[in-house]
């Protein structure tokens, strides 16, 4: 199972877009570095709106609770 070894994040605001309602929207950019267990580091990048980030954070909290209960 991959292990998180680093997390980099940036907060961004869109300055222009082909969709008018997106201009000025807030985004969170995440870059996770994962140790795949075979000596390699995999980088995973994602970009989320703030509501998506809050949902992601909520799901990660639920996952942590399960791992704390059943993990070693």
Order of alpha helices (4+ residues) and beta strands (2+ residues): beta-beta-beta-alpha
